[in-house]
Structure formats: C-alpha cells, structure tokens
C-alpha cells in the first residue's frame, strides 16, 4: 500500500507551494495557500468535535474551500458523506440519516432545515457566513499538524449512486482503498495515467465533488502539477466556450456535452483548430458513446480523446486511450478500453462461472480500490460483492487484445445526463397515480441526454391521465432526471415470447 490517503496530495502541495492549484474568476489559489487552507479547516473541524470515525456531510458548490474541506476531513480520519445537488427532500433525508455527525454547507447551499433533515439535530457548519451555521473559515483552529489520522480500514467516504428502490445507495470507500486507488498514488501511476496527468495542465473543474469521477480526476490533475480551473457561468455551454475562454488543456465530459460540442464545431470547423486547439486530454465518461461519434470526436479534436468506463462502487475501471482510437478500427472504437493496472476484470455466467475468452456474461471487477459495501445495506452488499469481486450488473466481453466491450445491462437502468436512472421506481410512482392502471418505463438513445426516459401508461377505467400531473409526481418523488421525456397512453402492454412486457415493442410506438 502507498502512503495513507491523502498524504501523497499533501506532499505534492508542499513540494511546489508557489504554483497555482486553483483558478476561480480573478482569484488564484497557490498550492501553499491550499495547504494552509486545509490546515486551518482541519483545526476548525477538530475544534468542532470532528475526528476519526466521525461523519461530516458536505453539501457545497465547487470551490477551493470545498475541496480543502474534503481533504481536511480526510486528514482527520473523518467519514465524508458527499451530498449531490438536486436531491428531493426524501432523498436528502435518507442520505443525512446515515450516521452523520455534522453538515457542512456554503452560502450557495445553506438551508437552516438541513440541521434537522436527518430526523435529529446535528451541528451545521459552513464555509462562509450562513444563518444558523458555525463558519469554519472564521473559527480559530487548534494549529495542529496535518498528520493523517485514519485507520486503513475505516470508511473515508460515502459516494452515492441511485438504488433499486429510488433511494441513493452509499458506497463505502475505505482509506485503504483510496490509498491504493490508481489516481491518488503517483508513485504507482501507469504510463497512461502519468501522461494524462501531464495533459491536465489546465483542468476544467465542474459538477460536484460528491462525484467519484470528478474527485478522482481532480486528484490526478493536482498530483500531476496541474491547475484546476473553475469556470464562471456565463450562460453558454461549457463545451467548447469554457475551453476557449480559459485555455483549458484537459477535462472530463459527459456524452451529451461532447455531442453538443461536436455539433457546434461542425458548424464552425475552424474552432476545432483555434478555440479548442490547446486541448490535450478529454475524458468521455458517464454513458456509452457510439463508435461513429467517438471517431468524429477524434477527427475534430485530434489525438486527445479518452473514453472511460467505471462505477461509483469501483471508480474508473477501464480506459480507451488516444493511441487506441487513432487506428480507427471499428472493433476498438466499440470498446471501453483496457483495465487500469491493478484492476482485474472477469466475465462470468449466471452460475458465477468464468466464461471463455470472447464469451459474453456479467462483468466482475476485483481491485484494491473497490467499495467495502453499501452503508446500512448488508443484503445488497452480499449480493454485489462476491469473494472480493464486484458484480457490476453490466454485461460484456473481453476480446483477444484485452479490450472490454459492453453489451448490455442486467439491471433495467437508463443513463440520463450521465446519471443512473432506474425504471422500476418510476413505474411504481406512476402506477400509484389514481388515473393509471399500469405503467412501464423504457430508455432509448437521445443525443441531448445520452439516453431518455419514456413512459407508457395504461389508464384506469374511465380516466384520462394528465401528463403534467404525472411528470410532477415523478419529479417530487425521484428528481428531475427521472421525469420521462414522453408519456404515451396505451390500451395494454405487448408481451414478449417469454411472457414478460415487451418494452422494445413499446418503444417502437414512439
């Protein structure tokens, strides 16, 4: 195991204190200033009663202070509960009920009711002045050291993904797992990881630090000596406008954002050479991308495109590199690359037997960076972790060159804007409406969102379901990403040969 997390990052900040770590608007935060901010926040958190085994839920915008708070909490050995934006009231209460000892907000996310959202009062801390909160930035710390205090098998973070019931599942990531994670240990970087880190000289940081993929690739940037650039919202699409405005050399991007950028560049081809010409690494992740779009991206942007496959439970699993893509082979472009060093992929049948090379089955992953389980869900954990292997619930195959190909999902899920949306909870919400007798939900490719949710409802006798009311019901229960883009009223559902509802036949009605 490498140095305990986040020791490698703290060391990297000390080695180059004068170089920039973050840019946000007109403000630049050096590595030395970031290190001192981590020290101050660690002292303030310690004085507020946080330490090894204590849990702090962090619900903030992306900022240098927010990242410093994450690292400070980890330095103290806390369990960081990442709270994504956009949770419904019920989802937020569920997340905050996971043995949280304090909630940390900033002026853009503060709400007094957060301190009681879990059903019991907990201290409300803040990064800046917020009503009813203890501002850590003005609270005197204890001036302590930045020695990492966590035990290796203690849980470092709960990273959330949607659950089969519509409630977020907390993936428990230990300090040992982060200490052995491919992105956080520069001494163990593969040549591909080292090259990508070097290309993240000016890294576009957006989204939420509660995302595993955002957090791990930000670590790659900072450990590689790069600067994380936090863009201002000027009302224009991030891609390509922020890349042009800030001279970005590297970023992650969802498939819908990439497709939108390619469409803009198609209309103005000179921008691919001029405005975004500094790009050196663009990691496409979140949902599958077709070979044609991937080839178009490489053609317009040059040898800078990477494609990644991963899950919250495991982080990034495999990667397709610019060198892989350069040949343009349809077989290569249809894959999601090779596993990172230290990550073992096997393909297994329904009886948990490994299939022969080239055979299709469920993808299983073994890696030191896997989650230790789902917080408070022992049965789900036992079903997902088998003999040290993670069942991804994705179907695929490994070809003769070690490339991983995704062929489907064992779960009925839909990827909307790179977010996992489950069909089952939406069906249950719709079926609870008095005007609906039956409800079926399916996903279909959509260029704007990657995939789109489509609902098919059989009305109750004499009822005419109101589409607006159905959409509002789903939004209130499950959030915006789960709201179907279409509602189709059908007299009944077609049945497949096996006796189950034929959702492919339903989609042909659109």
C-alpha positions in Angstrom: 0.0 0.0 0.0 1.2 3.5 -0.8 1.3 6.5 1.6 -2.0 6.7 3.5 -4.6 8.9 1.8 -4.4 11.9 1.4 -0.7 12.0 2.4 0.6 11.9 -1.3 -1.5 15.0 -2.1 -0.3 16.9 0.9 3.2 16.1 0.0 2.7 17.3 -3.6 1.3 20.6 -2.3 4.3 21.1 -0.1 6.8 20.5 -2.9 5.6 23.4 -5.1 4.0 26.0 -2.8 4.2 28.8 -5.3 2.5 27.2 -8.2 -1.3 27.6 -8.8 -3.7 24.9 -7.6 -7.0 26.6 -8.4 -8.3 29.4 -10.5 -11.8 30.8 -9.9 -12.7 34.0 -11.7 -9.9 36.6 -11.0 -8.7 34.6 -8.0 -5.8 32.2 -7.9 -5.0 29.9 -5.0 -1.5 28.6 -4.8 -0.6 25.1 -3.6 0.9 26.6 -0.5 -2.3 28.6 0.2 -4.4 25.5 -0.4 -2.2 23.5 2.0 -2.7 26.3 4.6 -6.4 26.3 4.0 -6.5 22.5 4.6 -4.6 23.1 7.8 -6.9 25.8 9.1 -10.1 23.8 8.2 -8.7 20.7 9.8 -8.0 22.6 13.0 -11.5 24.2 12.9 -13.1 20.8 12.3 -11.1 19.3 15.1 -12.3 22.1 17.4 -15.9 21.4 16.3 -15.6 17.8 17.5 -14.8 16.0 14.3 -12.1 13.4 14.1 -11.5 9.7 13.4 -14.8 7.8 12.8 -16.9 10.9 12.9 -19.0 11.7 9.8 -19.4 15.1 8.1 -21.9 15.5 5.2 -20.6 18.1 2.7 -23.1 19.9 0.5 -21.3 22.7 -1.3 -20.7 24.2 -4.6 -17.3 23.5 -6.3 -14.7 25.8 -4.8 -11.1 25.7 -3.5 -12.5 25.9 0.1 -14.9 23.0 -0.6 -12.0 20.8 -1.8 -9.9 21.9 1.1 -12.7 20.9 3.4 -12.9 17.4 1.9 -9.1 16.9 2.3 -9.1 18.4 5.8 -11.8 16.0 6.9 -9.9 13.1 5.4 -6.7 14.2 7.1 -8.6 14.0 10.4 -9.8 10.5 9.6 -13.5 11.5 9.2 -16.0 9.8 7.0 -17.0 12.3 4.3 -20.6 11.9 3.1 -20.8 13.5 -0.3 -24.2 15.2 -0.9 -25.0 15.7 -4.6 -27.1 18.6 -5.7 -30.7 18.0 -6.9 -31.8 15.5 -4.2 -35.5 15.6 -3.4 -36.4 16.2 0.3 -36.9 12.5 0.9 -33.6 11.6 -0.8 -31.7 14.2 1.2 -33.2 13.0 4.5 -32.2 9.4 3.6 -28.6 10.5 2.9 -28.3 12.6 6.0 -29.7 9.7 8.1 -26.5 7.7 7.6 -25.0 8.4 11.0 -24.0 11.9 10.1 -22.4 14.0 12.9 -22.3 17.4 11.2 -23.4 19.0 7.9 -21.1 21.4 6.1 -22.5 23.9 3.6 -21.5 27.2 1.9 -23.6 30.4 1.3 -24.9 28.9 -2.0 -26.2 25.7 -0.5 -27.1 26.6 3.1 -30.6 26.0 4.5 -31.4 26.0 8.2 -33.6 22.9 8.0 -30.5 20.9 6.9 -29.5 20.5 10.6 -32.7 18.5 11.2 -33.2 16.9 7.8 -32.0 13.5 9.1 -34.7 13.5 11.7 -32.4 14.5 14.6 -30.5 17.8 15.2 -26.9 17.9 14.1 -24.4 20.8 14.0 -24.5 23.0 10.9 -21.0 24.1 9.8 -20.3 26.4 6.9 -17.6 27.8 4.6 -18.5 31.5 4.8 -21.3 33.3 6.7 -24.6 31.3 6.7 -27.5 31.9 9.1 -27.5 29.4 11.9 -24.2 27.8 10.9 -20.7 27.8 12.5 -18.4 29.4 10.0 -15.2 27.3 9.9 -13.3 30.0 7.9 -13.5 32.4 10.8 -13.3 29.9 13.6 -9.8 29.7 15.2 -8.3 26.3 14.7 -6.1 24.5 17.1 -2.9 24.9 15.0 -2.4 21.2 14.9 -0.3 19.2 12.4 -1.5 17.6 9.1 -0.6 14.1 10.1 -3.1 11.6 8.6 -5.0 10.1 11.5 -7.2 7.5 9.8 -7.0 3.7 10.2 -6.7 1.9 6.8 -10.0 0.0 7.1 -12.0 3.0 8.4 -14.5 4.4 5.9 -13.2 7.5 4.2 -16.2 8.4 2.1 -19.7 7.6 1.2 -20.2 8.2 -2.5 -23.8 7.8 -3.6 -25.5 6.2 -6.6 -29.2 5.6 -7.1 -30.6 2.5 -5.6 -33.1 0.0 -7.0 -35.7 1.5 -4.7 -35.1 5.0 -5.9 -33.1 5.9 -2.8 -29.4 6.7 -3.1 -27.1 3.9 -2.1 -24.0 4.9 -0.1 -20.8 3.2 -1.4 -18.4 3.0 1.5 -14.9 3.7 0.3 -12.2 2.9 2.9 -8.9 4.8 3.5 -7.1 1.7 2.4 -9.0 1.7 -0.9 -8.2 5.4 -1.6 -4.6 4.8 -0.6 -4.3 2.2 -3.3 -6.5 4.0 -5.9 -4.9 4.3 -9.3 -5.4 8.0 -9.5 -4.2 9.0 -6.0 -0.8 7.3 -5.9 1.6 9.0 -8.4 4.4 6.5 -7.5 2.3 3.7 -8.9 1.0 5.5 -12.0 1.0 3.6 -15.2 2.4 5.4 -18.3 -1.2 6.1 -19.4 -2.1 7.7 -16.1 1.2 9.7 -15.9 0.6 11.0 -19.5 -3.0 12.0 -18.7 -1.9 13.8 -15.5 0.7 15.8 -17.5 -2.0 16.8 -20.0 -4.2 18.1 -17.2 -2.1 21.3 -17.1 -5.2 23.5 -17.0 -8.1 21.2 -16.0 -11.7 22.3 -16.3 -13.4 21.5 -13.0 -17.2 21.5 -12.8 -20.0 19.3 -11.5 -19.8 18.2 -7.9 -17.1 17.0 -5.6 -19.6 14.4 -4.3 -19.0 12.5 -7.6 -16.4 9.8 -7.6 -15.2 10.5 -11.2 -14.9 14.3 -10.5 -13.0 13.7 -7.3 -10.5 11.1 -8.7 -9.7 13.1 -11.9 -9.2 16.3 -9.9 -6.7 14.3 -7.8 -4.9 13.3 -11.0 -4.7 17.0 -12.0 -3.3 18.3 -8.7 -0.9 15.4 -8.2 0.4 15.9 -11.7 1.2 19.6 -11.1 -1.8 21.0 -12.9 -4.2 23.8 -12.1 -7.9 23.2 -11.6 -9.9 26.0 -13.3 -13.5 26.6 -12.0 -15.5 28.3 -14.7 -17.9 31.1 -14.2 -21.5 30.6 -15.5 -21.9 32.9 -18.5 -25.0 31.2 -19.8 -23.2 29.5 -22.7 -22.4 25.8 -22.9 -19.2 24.8 -21.1 -18.0 22.9 -24.2 -16.4 24.5 -26.2 -16.9 28.0 -24.8 -15.1 27.4 -21.4 -12.3 25.6 -23.1 -11.7 28.5 -25.4 -12.2 31.2 -22.7 -9.8 29.6 -20.1 -7.2 27.9 -22.3 -8.2 24.5 -21.0 -5.9 21.6 -21.7 -7.8 18.8 -20.1 -11.3 17.9 -18.7 -13.8 15.1 -18.3 -17.0 15.4 -20.3 -20.3 13.5 -20.5 -21.5 12.1 -23.8 -24.3 14.7 -24.3 -22.0 17.6 -23.7 -19.5 16.1 -26.1 -22.2 15.6 -28.8 -23.3 19.2 -28.3 -19.7 20.5 -28.7 -19.2 18.4 -31.9 -22.4 19.9 -33.4 -21.1 23.4 -32.7 -17.7 22.6 -34.1 -19.3 21.1 -37.2 -20.9 24.4 -37.9 -17.7 26.3 -37.2 -14.8 23.9 -38.1 -12.1 26.5 -37.6 -12.8 26.5 -33.9 -11.5 22.9 -33.6 -8.1 24.1 -34.6 -8.2 27.6 -32.9 -10.6 27.9 -30.0 -10.1 24.4 -28.6 -6.7 23.8 -30.0 -5.0 23.7 -26.6 -6.9 20.6 -25.6 -4.6 17.7 -24.8 -6.9 15.3 -22.9 -10.7 14.9 -22.9 -12.0 12.0 -20.9 -15.5 10.9 -22.1 -17.4 9.1 -19.4 -20.8 8.6 -17.8 -22.6 6.6 -20.5 -21.7 4.7 -23.6 -20.7 6.6 -26.8 -21.2 5.1 -30.3 -18.2 4.3 -32.5 -19.3 6.9 -35.1 -19.4 9.8 -32.5 -16.1 8.7 -30.9 -14.4 8.7 -34.3 -15.9 12.1 -35.1 -14.6 13.5 -31.8 -11.0 12.2 -32.5 -11.2 13.6 -36.1 -12.3 17.0 -35.0 -10.3 17.4 -31.8 -7.2 15.4 -32.6 -5.4 12.7 -30.5 -6.8 13.9 -27.2 -9.9 11.8 -26.7 -10.1 9.1 -24.0 -13.1 7.0 -23.1 -13.6 5.6 -19.7 -15.8 3.0 -18.0 -16.5 3.0 -14.3 -18.9 2.8 -11.5 -19.3 4.6 -8.2 -18.6 1.3 -6.4 -15.2 1.0 -8.1 -14.2 4.3 -9.6 -12.7 4.3 -13.1 -12.3 0.7 -14.3 -11.0 0.8 -17.8 -9.8 3.3 -20.4 -9.6 3.7 -24.1 -6.6 6.0 -25.0 -5.9 8.3 -27.9 -3.4 5.8 -29.3 -6.1 3.1 -29.2 -8.6 5.4 -31.0 -6.1 6.6 -33.6 -6.2 3.4 -35.7 -10.0 3.9 -36.2 -10.7 0.2 -36.1 -14.4 -0.4 -35.6 -13.7 -3.1 -33.1 -11.5 -0.8 -30.9 -13.9 2.1 -31.2 -16.7 -0.1 -30.0 -14.8 -1.0 -26.8 -14.3 0.9 -23.5 -10.6 0.1 -23.4 -8.4 -1.9 -21.1 -8.5 -2.1 -17.3 -6.2 0.1 -15.2 -3.1 -1.6 -13.7 -4.2 -3.5 -10.6 -7.7 -3.9 -11.7 -8.8 -7.4 -12.7 -11.8 -8.0 -14.9 -13.6 -11.3 -15.4 -16.7 -12.2 -17.3 -19.0 -14.7 -15.6 -22.2 -16.6 -16.4 -25.4 -16.8 -14.4 -23.9 -19.5 -12.2 -20.8 -17.3 -11.4 -18.5 -19.4 -13.6 -15.9 -17.5 -15.7 -16.7 -17.7 -19.4 -14.2 -18.5 -22.1 -12.4 -15.5 -23.8 -14.7 -13.7 -26.1 -17.8 -15.0 -24.3 -20.5 -12.7 -23.0 -21.5 -12.5 -19.4 -21.7 -10.2 -16.4 -18.6 -8.1 -15.8 -17.0 -8.7 -12.4 -14.2 -6.4 -11.1 -11.5 -7.1 -8.5 -9.4 -4.2 -7.3 -7.9 -2.8 -4.1 -9.9 0.4 -4.6 -13.4 -1.2 -4.5 -16.0 -0.1 -2.0 -16.3 -2.2 1.1 -20.1 -2.3 0.8 -23.3 -0.3 0.8 -23.8 1.6 4.0 -26.5 0.1 6.1 -27.5 -2.4 3.3 -25.9 -5.8 4.3 -28.1 -7.9 1.9 -27.4 -5.7 -1.1 -23.7 -5.8 -0.2 -23.6 -9.6 0.0 -25.3 -9.8 -3.4 -22.9 -7.3 -5.0 -19.6 -8.3 -3.5 -18.6 -11.9 -4.1 -15.3 -13.3 -2.9 -13.7 -9.8 -3.3 -15.2 -9.2 -6.7 -17.7 -6.5 -7.6 -20.7 -7.6 -9.7 -21.1 -4.6 -12.0 -24.6 -5.8 -13.3 -23.3 -4.8 -16.7 -22.9 -7.4 -19.5 -19.9 -7.5 -21.7 -17.0 -9.5 -23.1 -13.2 -9.3 -23.3 -11.6 -9.7 -26.7 -8.3 -11.3 -27.6 -6.5 -8.0 -27.1 -7.8 -7.4 -23.6 -10.3 -4.7 -24.7 -13.6 -4.7 -22.8 -16.8 -4.5 -24.7 -20.2 -3.5 -23.1 -23.2 -5.4 -24.5 -26.0 -4.5 -22.1 -27.1 -4.3 -18.5 -28.5 -6.9 -16.1 -30.5 -4.1 -14.5 -33.3 -2.1 -16.0 -31.5 1.3 -15.8 -31.3 4.3 -18.0 -28.4 6.8 -18.2 -29.7 10.4 -18.3 -27.1 13.1 -18.4 -24.6 10.6 -17.1 -26.8 9.8 -14.1 -28.2 6.4 -13.4 -32.0 6.3 -13.5 -33.9 3.2 -12.6 -37.0 2.2 -14.5 -38.6 0.4 -11.6 -39.1 3.3 -9.1 -40.5 5.4 -11.9 -43.0 2.7 -12.8 -44.0 2.4 -9.2 -44.6 6.1 -8.8 -46.7 6.3 -11.9 -48.7 3.3 -11.0 -49.6 4.9 -7.7 -51.5 7.6 -9.6 -55.3 7.0 -9.4 -55.6 7.5 -13.1 -53.1 4.9 -14.0 -53.7 1.2 -14.0 -50.3 0.0 -15.3 -47.0 1.8 -16.0 -44.0 0.8 -18.0 -40.8 2.7 -18.5 -38.0 2.2 -21.0 -34.9 4.1 -22.2 -33.9 5.0 -25.7 -30.8 6.8 -27.1 -31.1 10.5 -27.1 -28.4 12.9 -28.4 -29.2 15.6 -25.9 -29.1 13.5 -22.7 -27.3 10.2 -23.7 -30.5 8.3 -23.1 -34.0 9.5 -22.4 -36.8 8.1 -20.2 -40.1 7.1 -22.0 -43.2 6.2 -20.1 -46.1 4.1 -21.3 -49.3 4.1 -19.2 -52.4 2.1 -19.3 -55.2 4.3 -17.9 -57.6 3.3 -15.2 -61.1 2.7 -16.3 -62.7 6.0 -17.4 -59.6 8.0 -16.6 -57.5 10.3 -18.8 -54.1 10.7 -17.1 -52.8 14.2 -17.1 -49.2 14.2 -18.4 -48.2 17.3 -16.4 -49.5 15.8 -13.2 -47.6 12.5 -13.8 -44.4 14.5 -14.5 -44.8 16.5 -11.3 -45.4 13.3 -9.3 -42.2 11.7 -10.6 -40.2 14.9 -10.1 -41.4 15.3 -6.5 -40.5 11.6 -5.6 -37.4 10.9 -7.6 -36.0 14.2 -9.0 -35.7 15.9 -12.5 -33.5 13.2 -14.1 -36.2 10.6 -13.6 -39.0 12.6 -15.3 -39.9 10.9 -18.6 -39.4 12.9 -21.7 -42.6 11.4 -23.2 -45.8 9.9 -21.8 -47.7 7.5 -24.2 -51.1 6.3 -23.3 -51.6 2.6 -24.5 -54.6 0.3 -24.1 -52.3 -2.5 -23.0 -48.8 -3.7 -23.0 -47.4 -6.1 -25.6 -46.0 -9.3 -24.3 -42.7 -10.9 -25.4 -42.4 -14.6 -26.1 -41.2 -15.3 -22.5 -44.4 -13.8 -21.1 -42.8 -10.5 -19.9 -43.8 -7.0 -21.0 -42.1 -6.2 -24.4 -40.5 -2.8 -23.8 -38.8 -2.9 -27.2 -42.3 -3.1 -28.8 -43.4 -0.2 -26.7 -40.5 1.9 -27.9 -41.5 1.2 -31.5 -44.7 3.1 -30.7 -42.8 6.4 -30.4 
